[in-house]
Amino acid sequence: MSLDFLQDRRWWLAFLGVGLLMNGLAVANSDLGLDVHVRLNVSNDDSNAGSDYPWGPTRWADSELQEPLSSGEYEGYIGPWYASTIAIQTTSFVSLVILSVLAGFVPRWRREPESIPFDPMWSALVAWSPCLMFATGRGYDEAILALILGISIFWLFFVDGNKTRHLRVGILMMATSVMCVLGWKGFGPIAALMAWMCVMIFGNLWLFLDGRLSTNDGVPITRKPWLMSGVLFCTTLVCIVFLGWLGYGGTFSVIEDYPLIFLLSIPFAFIDGIVLFVFVGFCLWPFVTSRLKYPQQNARQITMVACFCSILAAGMVAYISALWTLESQLWNISLFECMLLLGNNGRYATILVLPMIMLLHLCRLDPNESQKPHNETVPSRTMLVALSILLPIVMFTGFHGQQLWQDDAGASLAEVLDEDNQSFLLVTDESLAMHSLYVLKTNTDLDGTANLQGYWRSPSLTDDFLNATNVDALLVAPGADYSIDESLWELQTKQGTPFSISSWSSNSEWLLYLPL
């Protein structure tokens, strides 16, 4: 079979158009993500002063402590588009379109002077990423964060980075993009500023050492991108482990109490975030394997971007590992169960897509003739395999979408709650319990004006709670091992859970009961 169509610009343009259409379908067919519902409630609850969680934070060590009271400030940026569901979906989709178009912009030094500065292949690969399609459909901020991190390589669209002054500007933009991403994700201003300073200091230190070492014969170690990036990846992980072991770093402080579990999760986080969500999810692995064969990859700009990507990748891997470690302990589940439940945390690594694409562009630079453009040749056979792997996942994400049982349950709950019935209890295990509660709140009392009271308890604590507290509705989550007293409660609604890639089944049911 001829694969010449993979070298055809028009085919990639059509492929891009279909990919954007699939993203639109994913937005239309998917429910908002759990984290999005939490931010939506923090933003819209009028009874909630400031940015506190209206029904308490999402992490509880014991369900017996949870009360529907405003407490705990939300850490992170909540954009103005969190005013409504439509605004969230629109912003998420538009951000994905902008990211896809920007990914296809060809740097000036990679094309003929009169050629079109746009390669639809790179745009199509971003648009067809099932990882970003999932995030876009759920209303997550990954596309926006990828654009923010794209500031780090924006300068390379116009210059090839040969001159030292260009590299200094690049270091400044890298530091600024990292600071903005950390601030968005809820790291404090001191932590974000410290990260900015570290990038500036180590970046300029690298330039200084390169200037000293390059006076000798041979290629200095500061211009060996794969060696340098590998060393810095490991060094970054070691530094994070050390800081966490000392009890610093916010989420990373979980390392102090559970170092072995954290270390065990690192290789799985690397496979999840870097291998699956970046290299496989964006179909970059065919290009990576071909670029590694080029012997001339010893330029300073290649080394700088490669090291930047590796340091960020190490940070992402450590962050995902820390989340898995923390949540597995809070929810009293095994690390393996937590990895399956929170496997989509690998989406955090998708923000690396623009620096990774720029790194692939840089790997085509000729050290003797850096302004000489090269025509992109698509590795046809491996690219066909890569696209074939993603095709069924993309089709499922676009046409079926990702639904939440909590949304269906919330709609049913809203029908039975009124001015005389203003409280309910969610019976579920600890994992994602508060997230589920906020989805129910979105459907029943988003702005807080109804003054509903929502509780959750684990099955073992439910009877004690019901003996002490009267509630107007009882919702038993799918999989919750709880036997209800049918002499006191009447089944109102029973419905199966929607099929999803993460759960692989829809056999469980949620049950809504009303008191007799």
N, C-alpha and C positions, 0 to 999 in steps of 0.2 A: 504494500500500500504506500502510495506517495504521501510524504509529509510536507510537501512544499508549501501547503497552505499556512503552516506555522511561520513561514518567512514573509507572509503577505500582510502588509500594513492594513489593508481593508478588512481582512478577516479579524484582526485584533481589534479594529474599531467596532465591528459588529459584536464581537465577544465582550467588549467593554460595555456596549449598550445593553446587552442581555444581562450582564452582571449587575449594572445599576438597577435594571428593572427587577431583578431577583431581590436586591436589597429593599426596594420599595415594597415588594410583596412580603418580605420578612417583617417589615415594620407594620404592615396592615394585618398580618396574621398572627403576630406575637403579642403576648402580654408584657407589660413592663417588668423589669427584673426586680428581685427582692430588695437589693440595695437602693434602687431607684424609688421604690415605694417608701422606704425609710426617709430619704431626702425629701420626697414630695410631702410627707406629713410634717417634717420639721419646718419646711418652708411655708406651708399653707394653714397650719393650725393657729387660728386667731387667739385662742385661749393660752397659747404658749408664748411666753416672753422670750425675746432673743432667739437663739438657735439651740435651745434645749430640746431633748427628745420629749415629745408630749406624753408618752406612756412609759418613759424610762429608756435607758440605753439598751443596745442589742446584745450585750454580753452580761450574763448573770451566772454566777457560780452555783446558785441554788434558786430553783423556781419558787420556793416558798417566800422569797424576798420580794418578788415582783408585785408592784402595785401600779395602777394606771395614773401615775402622778408625774408631772413634769420634773425631770431631773437629768443631769448629765449633759454637758454641752457637746453638740455635734462638732467633730473635728474634721475640717475639710471645707472646700469651697462649694457652695450651692449656687449655681447660676440663676439668672433671672428667668430663664426658660422653664424653671420648675414651678411656674405659676399654674400650669395645666398639663394634662396628658398629651394633648395635641402639640403643645409647644415643645415638649420633651422629644416627641417622635420626630417632629419637623427638624429640630436642631440636630438631632442625631443623624438623620438622613442627609441633610445638607452638609454636615461636617464630613461625612463619608464621601460625598461627591467631590468636595474640595480636596480632600486627601488623595483621592484617586487621580484627579486631574494633576495635582502637584507632583505626584509620584511619576507621572509620565513626562515631566519637563526635563529635557535633555540639556545638560550643562553646555555652555558655549564652547568649551574646549573639546567636547565630545562629538561635534557635528561640523558639517561644512558651513561656511559663513552664510550661504544663501538658503540653507535647508530649513525645513520646518522644525522648530524647537520642541517637538512633542513626539514621544514614542508611545503609541497606544498599548503596547504590550505590557509595560510596567503598570500603567493605569488599570488594565484589565486584570492583572494578577492581584492587585489590591482589592478591586471590586469583587473578585471571585473568591476572596478569602472567607471560608466559612466561619473563621474565628471572629473577624470583624463584622460579618453579616449577622452572626449571633448577637454580638454586642450592640450593633445598630438596631436590630429588631427589638431588643430589650431596653433600649434607651440609655445604655451606658455611655460613659464619656471617653471611651478609648480612642475614637477618631479625633476628638478635640485634643486629647493629650498627645497623640501622635503628631498633630500639627504643631503643638507647642514645642515638642522636642525637635521637630524639624527646623526650628530656629538655629539649632546647633550646626547644621550643614548648609544653611541658606547662602552663606558667602561663597560656597563652592559652586553654586550655579553660574557664577560670573567670572571667577578666577580659578586657576588650577591649584593654587596654594603653594607655588614654588618659592615665593618670596617670604622672608621671615615676618614682615609686617602683616602679610595675609594670615599667617599662622597665629599671630598674636590676636588678631581680630577674631579668628576662629575659636581660640581658647576662651575669649570673652563671651562669645555667643553660646558656646557649649556650657559654660558656667551658668549663664543666665537662664538657659532652657532648663537645666537641672533644678535650679532654684525655684522656677515657676512650677514645675511638675511636683516637686516636694510640697510646696505650699498648697497646691490644689488638692493633693492627697491627704492633707491634714497634719503634716509635720509642722512643728512650731516654727516661728520666724527665726529663732536662734539656730535651730537645726538646718533650716534652709540656707541661712546666711553662711553657716559653717561649711556646708557643702559647696557653696559658691566660692568661698575662699580656698577650699582644698583644691578645686579644679583649677583655679587661677594659679595657685602656688605650684602645684605639681606640673601643670602644663608649661609654665615658664621655666621651671627647673629642668624639664625635659629638653626644652629649646637650648638652655644654657649648656647642658651636658652634650647635646648633639653638636653644638658649635665647637666644643673643645675636642670631642672624639673624632670628628670628621676631618681633622687636620692630618690624621694618620692614614697610612695606606689601608685599603680594604674597606669593607662596609661596616660601620660602627653598629653596635648592638641597638642603638637608638633608632636605627632604620631597618630593623628586622621585625616587620609587623606581626607575624604569627608567633614568633618567640616572645616578643614583648607583650602581646595581648594575652597569651597563655599565662605568663608570669603574673601579670596584673590581675587577671581573673582570679587566680588562686590567692594572691596577696589580698585582694579585696574581701574575699570570703573569710580569710583568716582574721583580718581586722574586724569584720562584723561579728564574727564568733567571739573574739576577745572582748569587744565592747559589750556585747550581750551578756557574756559570762560575768562581767563586772556589774551588770544590772543597769546599763545605760541603753539608750536607743529606742525607748517607747516599746513598740511591739517586739523588738529584738531582745528585750530584757527577759523574755520567756526562756531564752537559752540558759540563763542562770539556774533555773530550776529543772529544766529538761534537756540537758545538752545532748544526750545520746539519741533521743527521739528526733531532735532537730538535725543532727548529723545524718541520721538514717533517712530523713526526708529529702536531703539535698539532691541526690542523684535523680530521684523521682520528679522533683521540682524542675530540674534541668531538662529532663525529657519532656515534661508537660509544657513548660513555658517556652524554652528555646527551640527544642527539636520539633515538637508537634505544632505549636502555635505560630512559630516564626518561619523556620526552614520549610516545614511541610505545608503549613497553612497558607503561606504566600508563594509557594512553588519556587523558593529560592535555591533549594538544594541542587538542581541541575546546573545553575550558574556558579554556585560555590565550588562544586567539584571541578568544573572546567577552569575557573580562575586560579585555583591553587596550583595549576600546572605552569603558570607564567613565572619565569625565573627573574623578571625585572622588578618584582614587587619589593622594592627597598627604598621607595621615596618617602620623604618625611610626612607628606600629607596622608599617604596610605597608612603609615604607622600610627599617626595621630588619630585618625578616624577609627582604625581597628582597635586601638587601645580604649578609646571612648566607648565603643560598642561593647567591648569585653567587660569593662568596669560596670557599665549599666546592667549588662546581662547578669553579672555576679550579684549586683544589688537586687535585681528582680528575683533571681533564684533564692537568695537568702530571705527576701520578704515573703515569698510564697511559702517557703519552708517554715518560717516563723508563724504565719497565719495557720498553717495546718497543725503545727505543734500546739499552738494556743487553743484553737477551737477543739481539737481532739480531747484536750484536758478539761475544758469548760463543759463540753457536752458528754464527757465520760464515754467516748467511743474510741475504737482503735485508730491508729494512724492510717491504716489502709482504708477503713470506712470513711474517714475524713477526706482522704485524697479522692475517693470516688465521689463523695458528696460535693466537694469544692474543687473538682478538677478544672472547672472553667476559670479558676483564678489564674491559670496560665495566660488568660487574655491580657493581663497587665503587661506582658512582654511584647505585645503587638505594637507598642509605642516606638519600638526600635526600627520600624519598617523603613522610614525615610533615611536614617543614617546607614542602614544595611544596603539599601539600593545605591546610595552614593558611594559606598565602599566598593561595590561591584563596578560602578563606573570608573572609579579611580584605578582599579586593578587593570584597566585597559590602557593606562597611560604608558607612553614610551619614554623612558628616562632620558633618551638622547634627543627626542623630538616631542616634547610634552604637549605641543599644540596640535599635533597631527591627529585628525579625527579618525575614528575607526567605525566601520559599519557593524552593527550588532548582529551576530549570528545566533539564532536560537538553537540550543541543543535539542533537536527535534524529537528523537526517540525518548530521551529521559523526560522531556517536557510533556509529551503525550502521556507517559506513565503518571507523572505528577498530577496532571489535570484529571486523569481518569480516577485517581484516588479521591479527589475532592468532589467530583461531580455528584455522586449520590448524596453526600452530606449537604452540598449546596442546594440541591433539588428539595431535600427534606426541609431544610431551614427556610427556604423561600416559600414553597407551596403549603407546607404544613404549619410552619412557625413553631414557637415554643409557648405553651400555655401553662398557667398555674392553677392548681386546684383551689388555691386560696382565693383567687378571683371569683370562681364559680360559687364557692362557699360564702364569700362576702356578699355576693348579689342575693343569695337566698336569705342570708342573715338580715340584710337590709329590709327585706319584705316583712319580717316578723317583729322587728324592733320599731317601737314608736315612742310617744311621749310617756306612756305608762310602762314600757318595757325598755329599760335603758342599760342593761348590763348583760354580759355573756362571759362564758368561760371556754377557753380553748384547751383541750386535753391533748397533749402531744409530748414527745420526748424533747430533750434539751436542744437538739441540733436544729438550728434555724428557727427556733420557736418564736422569738421576738420579731424576727423578720416576717414570719407568717402573721403575727398579730397586727403588724403595721399594714399588711396587705388588706386584712379584714377592716382595719380602720379606714383605709382609703375608700372602700366601698360603702361604709356605713356612716362615717363622721369625719370626713377629711378636714374640714375647717374648724372642727371642735365646737361648733355652735349647739349641737344636739346634746353635748355633755355626756356622751356614752362612756361606760366604764368597761374596759376590756381586760380580762385576766387570762393568764395561762398557768397551768400546773402540769407537772409530769404525772403519769398515771398513778404512781404510788402515793402521791400527795393529794389526789383529787377528792377522795372521800372525806378526808379531814377538812379540806377547804369547804366542801359543800355542806358539811355539818355546821360550819361556823358562819357561812355567808350565803345569802340568797341571790341567785342570778336568774335572769329571765330567759336565757337560752344556753344550751350546752352543745359545743361543737367538738366532735371526736375526730382527730386528724387521721389520715390514712396510716395504717401500721401501728397505731397506738394500742397497746395491750391493756385495754380497760373494759371491764364488764359493768354495764350500767344497771341500775335498779329500775326495771320496767314498771314497777308499781308506782314510781314517782315521776317517771319521764315518758313522754310519748314521742315516737319517731316522726319527725316532720319531713325530712328530706334525706335521701340517700343517693349518692352519685359517685361513679368511678372517677379515678384520676386520669387526666389526659396523658397520652403517650409522649415521652420525651427521650432524647438521646441519652441523657444522664441517668434516667431511671430504668430504661430498657423494658418497662412494663407499665400496664395500666390496670392491674388486677385489684389493687387496693381501692378502698372506698372511704369517703368521708361521710360522717353521719351528723345530722343536725336534730337535736332533741329540744322539745319544749316541755315545761313542767305541767303535770296534770292538775 
